Amino acid sequence: MCFKRIALGSLFLAILGCGLKIGEDAPKDPPIVIGGSGFSCLGKIGNYFGDFIGARLSDDEVRKFVSCVRYSFESFAKRTRGKDQNSFTPQEIRDFLHEYFLKKRLITDDLLHDFMVIKQSLVGGSVDRVTRLDLARLVDTLSYAEDQMVRLNPYMGIYNFSIGQSQIMNEERNAEILTAVETLLQVADGLGKRLAGANSPYPLSHLESFLKEFRSFSGWEDVFANARQPSSWVGFFAALKSVLGGGNSEVIEPKDWRVLLRASAGWYGVYLKVNYSRAQKSYFYGEGLNSAIHVGDDVVKLLQDA
């Protein structure tokens, strides 16, 4: 089982004149004092996501992890400057992350390029430069992601059916499942609205490449040994887009994101309700019947939307 644009640029532009100059020899007392156990998160992304999906993190732990990732990019924007004072090459950012955060877990050229394609699609610009405003938007996006992960975190034990199926079903549990599904729909809709403001279409061919490279980088396979292959997910999104939005099935247009994410969340909610309903004694009375009615209503609505 398995992904505001506001004017923050002035904050980063104000600090252009100070910080580490990439490409210069490091001074005896490095100006960036990072690292240590508090900032090793980027090298442990796979483990953190495994704990998140496995419902093993508290809300504070979720915030601590995302804050760590956000801090790495804030530090880069505040404390460094490249050959061009107003922007960086992807390689300069990668070198910084390797030196101060990632250590032995390296970002490949292919993964770096895939990240830049995502950046170009969502916020614009080129695939060979990252401006300080781009970094400001990234930091803002990570703050948004943190809030959404905290919203989902109380229900991860429900979304992960391999965990939730072992819990006793009762009226209170049924109500919690309905709340979990509704929360997932709200998060998907909000993210879809946000992505609707993307700069340009996103090619699905890069999604498959990105998923492969990111899994290797994060150690995903160590945590999710039986996860579906990236090609399966890309095929799913391509088919779903053809049914719901039409048009070129090889790219995701900005307007498509909300439709795709809502539909994906909706059908996953149906999957959860059906599987949890099977734990009821019967579909013909009591809570089993109520669950069956909710599932039927959901399917009708999803088909109407399609």
VOKOLVEX-288149 format. One line per field, with one value per residue (C-alpha): residue in three letters; y, z, x. Coordinates in Angstrom, 2 decimals. Example, Ala and Ser with C-alpha at 12.3 -4.5 7.8 and 13.67 -1.06 7.14 Angstrom:
# VOKOLVEX-288149
residu <- (ALA	SER)
py <- (-4.50	-1.06)
pz <- (7.80	7.14)
px <- (12.30	13.67)
***
This chain:
# VOKOLVEX-288149
residu <- (MET	CYS	PHE	LYS	ARG	ILE	ALA	LEU	GLY	SER	LEU	PHE	LEU	ALA	ILE	LEU	GLY	CYS	GLY	LEU	LYS	ILE	GLY	GLU	ASP	ALA	PRO	LYS	ASP	PRO	PRO	ILE	VAL	ILE	GLY	GLY	SER	GLY	PHE	SER	CYS	LEU	GLY	LYS	ILE	GLY	ASN	TYR	PHE	GLY	ASP	PHE	ILE	GLY	ALA	ARG	LEU	SER	ASP	ASP	GLU	VAL	ARG	LYS	PHE	VAL	SER	CYS	VAL	ARG	TYR	SER	PHE	GLU	SER	PHE	ALA	LYS	ARG	THR	ARG	GLY	LYS	ASP	GLN	ASN	SER	PHE	THR	PRO	GLN	GLU	ILE	ARG	ASP	PHE	LEU	HIS	GLU	TYR	PHE	LEU	LYS	LYS	ARG	LEU	ILE	THR	ASP	ASP	LEU	LEU	HIS	ASP	PHE	MET	VAL	ILE	LYS	GLN	SER	LEU	VAL	GLY	GLY	SER	VAL	ASP	ARG	VAL	THR	ARG	LEU	ASP	LEU	ALA	ARG	LEU	VAL	ASP	THR	LEU	SER	TYR	ALA	GLU	ASP	GLN	MET	VAL	ARG	LEU	ASN	PRO	TYR	MET	GLY	ILE	TYR	ASN	PHE	SER	ILE	GLY	GLN	SER	GLN	ILE	MET	ASN	GLU	GLU	ARG	ASN	ALA	GLU	ILE	LEU	THR	ALA	VAL	GLU	THR	LEU	LEU	GLN	VAL	ALA	ASP	GLY	LEU	GLY	LYS	ARG	LEU	ALA	GLY	ALA	ASN	SER	PRO	TYR	PRO	LEU	SER	HIS	LEU	GLU	SER	PHE	LEU	LYS	GLU	PHE	ARG	SER	PHE	SER	GLY	TRP	GLU	ASP	VAL	PHE	ALA	ASN	ALA	ARG	GLN	PRO	SER	SER	TRP	VAL	GLY	PHE	PHE	ALA	ALA	LEU	LYS	SER	VAL	LEU	GLY	GLY	GLY	ASN	SER	GLU	VAL	ILE	GLU	PRO	LYS	ASP	TRP	ARG	VAL	LEU	LEU	ARG	ALA	SER	ALA	GLY	TRP	TYR	GLY	VAL	TYR	LEU	LYS	VAL	ASN	TYR	SER	ARG	ALA	GLN	LYS	SER	TYR	PHE	TYR	GLY	GLU	GLY	LEU	ASN	SER	ALA	ILE	HIS	VAL	GLY	ASP	ASP	VAL	VAL	LYS	LEU	LEU	GLN	ASP	ALA)
py <- (0.00	2.29	11.56	29.32	30.61	33.68	36.37	34.75	35.59	38.88	37.08	35.13	38.02	40.04	37.58	37.21	38.92	36.58	32.90	30.17	30.60	27.27	26.34	28.15	26.34	25.72	28.01	26.53	27.18	26.21	28.71	25.88	23.78	21.13	17.36	15.13	13.13	16.10	16.59	13.17	12.91	13.06	9.86	8.10	9.06	5.44	4.51	7.56	6.89	3.27	4.38	6.92	4.46	1.84	4.16	4.24	8.02	10.59	13.97	15.55	13.02	13.75	17.48	16.91	14.89	17.33	20.26	18.60	18.26	21.85	23.09	21.56	23.72	26.79	26.43	26.19	29.32	31.34	30.26	29.66	31.37	29.92	31.37	33.21	35.07	34.86	31.15	27.77	24.84	21.52	20.16	22.91	22.01	18.33	18.93	20.89	18.15	15.45	17.37	18.39	16.01	12.91	11.70	8.19	8.24	9.87	11.59	10.18	12.30	10.73	11.46	15.02	15.56	14.06	16.46	19.36	18.25	18.29	21.73	23.06	21.65	22.95	26.32	27.07	28.05	25.79	22.33	23.58	26.46	26.88	30.44	31.62	32.15	28.50	27.50	29.72	27.98	24.60	25.51	26.68	23.43	21.40	23.37	22.53	18.85	18.82	20.03	17.47	14.59	15.56	15.54	12.01	10.64	9.68	7.43	5.70	2.54	2.59	3.49	0.63	-2.24	-4.82	-3.08	-2.09	-5.48	-6.96	-4.52	-5.37	-3.85	-2.00	1.09	3.42	1.88	2.25	5.96	6.36	4.68	7.10	10.04	8.66	8.34	11.84	13.27	11.53	13.04	16.52	16.27	14.97	17.77	20.45	19.11	18.94	22.58	23.54	21.60	23.11	26.21	24.29	25.96	23.29	19.69	16.90	13.99	10.56	9.08	11.12	9.90	6.32	7.32	9.41	6.60	4.15	6.51	7.74	4.19	3.36	6.57	6.25	2.54	2.06	-1.59	-2.37	-1.17	-2.23	-5.37	-6.31	-2.86	-2.59	-1.60	2.06	1.03	-0.31	3.02	5.00	2.72	3.22	7.02	7.00	4.84	6.88	10.12	8.75	7.82	10.96	13.74	12.55	14.35	13.33	10.35	10.83	14.03	15.33	18.81	21.17	20.95	17.15	16.92	17.63	15.15	12.40	12.85	13.02	9.93	8.01	8.90	8.11	4.65	3.88	4.87	2.37	-0.30	0.37	0.37	-2.88	-4.66	-3.43	-4.28	-7.88	-8.01	-7.38	-10.37	-9.56	-7.05	-7.37	-5.83	-3.69	-2.07	-4.36	-3.03	0.57	0.04	-1.52	1.50	3.92	1.96	1.97	5.72	6.26	4.15	5.99	9.36	8.31	7.04	10.28	12.28	10.16)
pz <- (0.00	-0.68	-3.06	-0.82	-3.21	-1.08	-1.25	0.87	-1.62	0.05	3.19	1.26	-0.94	2.18	3.20	-0.18	0.84	3.63	4.03	2.63	-0.94	-2.71	-4.45	-2.00	0.40	3.71	6.53	9.66	11.56	9.17	9.31	9.10	12.22	11.37	11.44	14.45	15.56	15.29	11.55	10.03	8.74	5.01	5.18	7.00	4.84	4.11	7.79	8.74	6.07	7.17	10.74	9.53	7.38	10.08	12.59	14.85	15.06	17.38	16.00	17.58	15.87	12.51	12.98	14.12	11.01	8.50	10.37	9.96	6.20	5.98	8.05	5.62	2.77	4.99	6.01	2.42	1.43	4.40	4.65	1.13	-2.19	-5.47	-8.38	-9.23	-6.16	-7.19	-7.97	-7.63	-9.85	-8.80	-8.30	-5.78	-3.71	-3.92	-2.78	0.22	1.20	0.81	2.93	5.82	5.87	3.71	4.17	2.69	1.13	-2.24	-4.70	-8.18	-11.33	-12.44	-9.13	-9.15	-12.65	-11.67	-8.71	-11.07	-13.47	-10.53	-9.54	-13.07	-13.33	-9.98	-9.58	-12.98	-14.02	-15.70	-14.87	-14.46	-11.98	-8.56	-7.49	-3.92	-4.52	-5.62	-2.29	-0.40	-2.13	-1.30	2.38	2.32	0.63	3.34	5.99	4.20	3.98	7.71	8.56	6.27	7.65	11.17	10.07	8.68	11.43	13.95	11.31	9.85	11.71	9.71	6.33	6.75	6.64	7.60	10.99	11.33	10.45	13.71	15.82	17.13	15.12	17.02	16.64	17.85	15.47	12.54	13.29	13.40	9.99	8.48	9.97	8.64	5.11	5.21	6.44	3.59	1.08	2.54	2.43	-1.17	-2.22	-0.56	-2.16	-5.53	-5.27	-4.42	-7.34	-9.70	-9.61	-10.99	-13.67	-16.37	-17.13	-15.43	-17.65	-16.28	-17.71	-15.16	-12.38	-13.00	-13.07	-9.93	-7.99	-8.93	-7.98	-4.79	-3.60	-4.07	-2.35	0.63	1.25	0.52	-0.46	2.95	4.61	1.98	0.45	-1.35	-2.63	-6.13	-8.87	-10.00	-13.47	-11.92	-10.22	-13.37	-15.36	-12.77	-12.91	-16.71	-16.89	-14.20	-15.99	-19.29	-17.64	-15.57	-17.51	-21.02	-23.04	-23.24	-20.93	-20.91	-18.85	-15.83	-16.48	-13.47	-13.60	-13.46	-10.02	-8.01	-10.02	-9.80	-6.10	-5.08	-7.13	-5.78	-2.19	-2.81	-4.23	-1.51	1.02	-0.62	-0.41	3.31	4.06	2.16	3.89	7.35	6.69	6.10	9.77	10.65	11.32	8.47	5.71	6.30	9.75	12.42	11.77	8.82	7.03	7.87	6.45	3.27	2.79	3.19	0.64	-1.83	-1.46	-1.99	-5.16	-6.66	-5.96	-7.42	-10.57	-10.86	-10.52	-13.21)
px <- (0.00	1.30	2.44	0.60	2.19	2.84	5.42	8.08	10.79	11.61	12.72	15.31	16.36	17.09	19.78	21.43	24.61	25.58	26.27	28.44	29.69	29.40	32.62	34.92	37.22	35.52	36.72	38.24	35.03	32.21	29.30	26.76	26.57	24.04	24.06	23.91	20.89	18.55	19.02	19.61	16.03	16.69	18.68	15.84	12.88	11.95	11.91	9.87	7.28	7.19	6.47	3.90	1.98	2.36	0.63	3.68	4.20	2.66	1.59	4.67	6.94	5.31	5.88	9.46	10.27	8.73	10.29	13.67	13.21	11.98	14.92	17.41	16.06	15.64	19.28	20.38	18.45	19.66	23.27	24.50	24.92	26.05	27.94	24.74	23.52	19.87	19.65	21.34	22.06	20.47	23.98	24.81	21.76	22.58	26.17	24.89	22.43	25.09	27.58	25.36	22.39	22.49	26.06	26.06	22.57	23.14	20.81	21.41	21.46	18.17	16.43	17.76	16.37	13.00	12.80	13.51	10.75	8.33	9.60	9.15	5.64	4.42	6.15	7.65	11.14	13.67	14.96	18.53	18.05	16.39	15.66	15.32	11.62	11.41	12.97	10.53	7.62	9.12	9.37	5.76	4.71	6.44	4.55	1.32	2.32	3.05	-0.45	-2.08	-0.02	-1.03	-4.69	-4.31	-2.08	-4.82	-6.41	-3.34	-4.29	-7.55	-6.07	-3.61	-6.09	-3.48	-3.41	-7.06	-8.53	-7.30	-9.33	-12.79	-15.62	-18.33	-20.51	-17.77	-15.26	-17.66	-18.06	-14.28	-13.95	-16.48	-14.58	-11.29	-12.66	-14.17	-10.85	-9.00	-11.45	-10.99	-7.21	-7.30	-9.65	-7.52	-4.35	-6.11	-7.16	-3.60	-2.13	-4.72	-2.54	0.45	2.52	2.36	1.32	3.23	4.37	3.44	6.63	8.56	6.27	7.36	11.01	10.61	8.91	11.66	14.48	12.79	12.17	15.83	16.97	14.63	15.06	11.36	11.76	13.26	10.06	7.49	8.93	5.69	4.76	3.28	5.69	5.75	4.58	1.35	0.62	1.40	-0.90	-3.63	-3.39	-3.29	-6.43	-8.20	-7.37	-8.71	-12.01	-12.48	-10.81	-10.10	-7.48	-3.84	-3.40	0.39	0.30	-1.58	-2.94	-3.20	-7.01	-6.81	-5.21	-8.34	-10.42	-7.78	-7.05	-10.70	-11.55	-8.57	-9.47	-13.13	-12.52	-10.01	-12.66	-15.03	-12.33	-11.89	-15.61	-16.17	-13.33	-14.26	-17.90	-16.93	-16.01	-19.67	-21.95	-24.31	-24.97	-28.72	-29.18	-27.49	-24.11	-23.43	-26.51	-25.60	-22.11	-23.53	-25.81	-22.88	-20.83	-23.73	-24.17	-20.43	-20.34	-23.32	-21.72	-18.36	-20.05	-22.04	-18.81	-17.15)
***
